[in-house]
Amino acid sequence: MKEQILAGQNDPAQLEHLYRSNKGAFKSEFTELYPEIKDASLAAFWKERLSYAGEEINWGVGRELPIVILAALIAGLIAKSPAFLGIDEDFFYPRNLGFIVFPVLSAYLAWKNNLSLKKIGIIGVAMLAGLIYINSLPDFPENDTLILACIHLLVVLWFLFGTAFLGEQGENQEKRLGFLKFNGDLVVLSALICIAGGIMTGVTIGLFQLIGINIEEFYFQNIVVFGLPAVPVIATFLNTTNPQLVGKVSPVIARLFSPLVLVMLVIYLGAMVLSGKDPYSDREFLLIFNILLIGVMALIFFSIAETSGKTKSKPEIWILILLSLVTVVVNGVALSAILFRISEWGITPNRLAVLGANVLILANLLIVTVQLFRASSKNQNLNKVGGAIAKYLPVYFIWAIVVTFLFPLIFGIN
């Protein structure tokens, strides 16, 4: 869309057409382009129009809302399919959790972004191949290789969802960062919807209990099972049609939690040394340590994605630098722990998967940290930092494919 905006920057009809075709994408792309086209005759008008925070919520155009309702219903039917088809839930949900929402979300964004039939076909065939593959693996639910394949398949499906979001601009680094920002906003919106749904659930069950009717089992089996898959669908719809909903909340969350997480990490590392606990001998502790690492890394990347292209203050950049450095230390500890465990007890699927992930994350963090130092010393915006993140994203996708599809062949499932 960026090229279309540039081509039609002096054409009122063209700009209006682009805006109406995809308001969220238009606003995002125009905002990024504005410094380049601010001298165009219509640029100031569109900047004011897009900056205006109206009180009304946009519920889509034409048949968009019915399509969203249909997508939410389909997601609910997929989630409920074990009960309809007599499939074992313990077999179905670990393998097919991602297929409950990612296909319908990808289909919605493909329609929203007018994706070419070729790209829709690629996404559809890839998801179908993943569905057939994961459900054809032997049924050994406690097998580590199977568990790893199920977990990493979620990452593969997330990247395919990202392909639908990027549309025809898969190589555009700013668009890739926009996808990370979109996911952060999606998490915030989904959390708010879940809180509201949780309150409604509690009130509804409580009211029926007051009149002596226990609907808890019925409610969870028939209402919640449809409601939960609908949450990301509705959140995606609201996020694409009303980007202003959480546009100001997400940066505040990133700015608020970055220094808090930095302080927490420093205190935690000190407490870990004093407590005598370490990830070298405690497998569960190493697992929690790696989850902490992924969470903090996601916060760093989200903070950068939220403000890429803008000039952050020196203190804000230094908070990100310090947070990155501390996270590198955490990664180093986790990496040395997994190498120690491999040297002592040999290679297993879990250890190799964690080793690969830690190496990739460490390399990414070092690249980001170097770019943050350069941005700080030269008083630059975070464009290059964001670019470093965007370029590296496909590496995670490749590793997820390796763990999902090659590990079962290498280590077997039995």
PEJO-V847032 format. One record per backbone hydrogen bond with DSSP energy under -1.0 kcal/mol. CO is the residue of the C=O (numbers start at 0). NH is the residue of the N-H. Records with the same first field share a line. If there is no record, write none. Layout:
BEGIN
CO=NH ; NH
END
This chain:
BEGIN
0=4
1=5
2=6
3=7
5=8
7=10
10=14
11=15
12=16
13=17
14=18
15=19
16=20
17=21
21=25
22=26
23=27
24=28
25=29
26=30
27=31
28=32
29=33
32=35 ; 36
36=39
41=45
42=46
43=47
44=48
45=49
46=50
47=51
51=53
60=63
62=66
63=67
64=68
65=69
66=70
67=71
68=72
69=73
70=74
71=75
72=76
73=77
74=78
75=79
79=82 ; 83
80=84
81=85 ; 86
87=91
88=92
91=95
92=96
96=99
97=101
100=104
101=105
102=106
103=107
104=108
105=109
106=110
107=111
108=112
109=114
115=119
116=120
117=121
118=122
119=123
120=124
121=125
122=126
123=127
124=128
125=129
126=130
127=131
128=132
129=133
130=134
132=135
137=139
139=142
142=146
143=147
144=148
145=149
146=150
147=151
148=152
151=155
152=156
153=157
154=158
155=159
156=160
157=161
158=162
159=163
160=164
161=165
162=166
165=168
168=171
171=175
172=176
173=177
174=178
175=179
176=180
177=181
178=182
179=183
180=184
181=185
182=186
183=187
184=188
185=189
186=190
187=191
188=192
189=193
190=194
191=195
192=196
193=197
194=198
195=199
196=200
197=201
198=202
199=203
200=204
201=205
202=206
203=207
204=208
205=209
207=212
208=211
214=218
215=219
216=220
217=221
218=222 ; 223
222=226
223=227
227=230
229=233
230=234
231=235
232=236
233=237
234=238
235=239
236=240
237=241
241=244
245=249
248=252
249=253
250=254
251=255
252=256
253=257
256=260
257=261
258=262
259=263
260=264
261=265
262=266
263=267
264=268
265=269
266=270
267=271
268=272
269=273
270=274
281=285
282=286
283=287
284=288
285=289
286=290
287=291
288=292
289=293
290=294
291=295
292=296
293=297
294=298
295=299
296=300
297=301
298=302
299=303
300=304
301=305
303=307
306=309
309=381
312=316
313=317
314=318
315=319
316=320
317=321
318=322
319=323
320=324
321=325
322=326
323=327
324=328
325=329
326=330
327=331
328=332
329=333
330=334
331=335
332=336
333=337
334=338
335=339
336=340
337=341
338=342
339=343
340=344
341=345
347=351
348=352
349=353
350=354
351=355
352=356
353=357
354=358
355=359
356=360
357=361
358=362
359=363
360=364
361=365
362=366
363=367
364=368
365=369
366=370
367=371
368=372
369=373
370=374
371=375
372=376
373=377
374=379
381=385
382=386
383=387
384=388
385=389
386=390
387=391
388=392
391=394
392=396
393=397
394=398
395=399
396=400
397=401
398=402
399=403
400=404
401=405 ; 406
405=409
406=410
407=411
END
